[in-house]
Amino acid sequence: MRQAKRFTSIEMSLIRQMNAMAKPSTINLGIGEPNVEPDVELLSMARAAATGDWHYSPNAGNLSLRELVSARHGGSHDPNREICVTAGTMEALYAIAQAFVDPGDEVLVPDPGFLAYPAIATLAGATPVPYPLLPGSWDVDLDTLRRLVTPRTKMIVVNTPSNPTGAILCEKTLRAIAALADEHDILVVADEVYSEIFYETRPPSMLGMGRNVVVVDGMSKSHVMTGLRLGWILARPELMTTIYKSHQYIATCASVFSQQLAERILASSEWNAGWLVRMRAQFAAQRDALLDALRDDLGLTLPPPAAAFYAFFAIPSPDSLALATKAAAEADVLVIPGIAFGERGEGHLRVSYASDIATLREGVRRLSPIVRGA
Ligand SMILES: Cc1ncc(COP(=O)(O)O)c(C=O)c1O
């Protein structure tokens, strides 16, 4: 059977391919999900969500959850018309692209950036156009972004905090992107799924920065709910009308069990605030341990990533895939090659610090001779 033409250039992600190399003995520093254990309270909320009432919810999600999502984002969005609960942020991104992107359109995606963005644009028939992030600060190169806008540009994907860089984009940059999009009538999709995982200052959100800004966020990273598939979209009503239709024919509704759990979490504001503080403290300690190990074993001094749980750093090799493959095969340690995130990710590695400190130290110890020998 010949596959649909739109899949011709779509491969299983390099992250999945790398993870497939993992053995039971492998130290896996490729992980893209939190290693925070649910506490007693979170587990008891999950049990309480086991109500047995798991019929379809409204397509947009239960209104009681949408009200809490609206409050979580400052109350600017009407739960009745401007919020859609989705099966994770990934479905949110897919539903938005299906709703607005036509074959022949161009979609601007960050490079280096989360590898789903170009795939989602391609599956909507569009051409993904990478826009560069500046090495080191990983800020958006606004001049280049402006130059890349053409009459065919339909959508700009912005990811802050970023996977893979762990960087936060500043408010000035975000406002400039929103203004550019409004000027050319381009949709901006701000993927803010790491918004709660930050260390010094809260990342600015793009919400409300422009007429064409759509924000996606969710519970996967903030509440160790990656397998429960719970995310959401915030957009003005004129945009949401089509997003609701798109989401309806992709997922019908997000898992009702997950919705009920999310509702309990967001309603327990005191517990939730404490959870987020503890989660950030755990990641901060793991981040610092990783940076210490990279300094001691590899002589690398990195500025601490401001958010998420990734360190993204340059390696002395132009072939990150060969180096990551060698690390997996010869040192039994798994890291993600920068090329997985786009051409400008080449020459870098992404190391996740969503692991306990002993594992991080052992992982870097194993990685060290491979990187030094590159
Ligand atoms: C930047 C980014 N966006 C979206 C997702 C997907 O998250 P979700 O589990 O909410 O679908 C991920 C997961 O790794 C991610 O890194």
The ligand as a Gaussian input file, in Angstrom:
#p B3LYP/6-31G(d) Opt

LIG

0 1
 C        7.893000      22.296000      23.013000
 C        6.930000      21.192000      23.186000
 N        5.659000      21.383000      22.794000
 C        4.737000      20.423000      22.918000
 C        5.056000      19.184000      23.448000
 C        3.988000      18.158000      23.551000
 O        3.461000      18.142000      24.839000
 P        2.111000      17.395000      25.201000
 O        2.478000      16.241000      26.057000
 O        1.310000      18.447000      25.933000
 O        1.451000      16.986000      23.939000
 C        6.360000      18.927000      23.863000
 C        6.743000      17.605000      24.401000
 O        7.895000      17.255000      24.504000
 C        7.325000      19.957000      23.736000
 O        8.594000      19.782000      24.114000

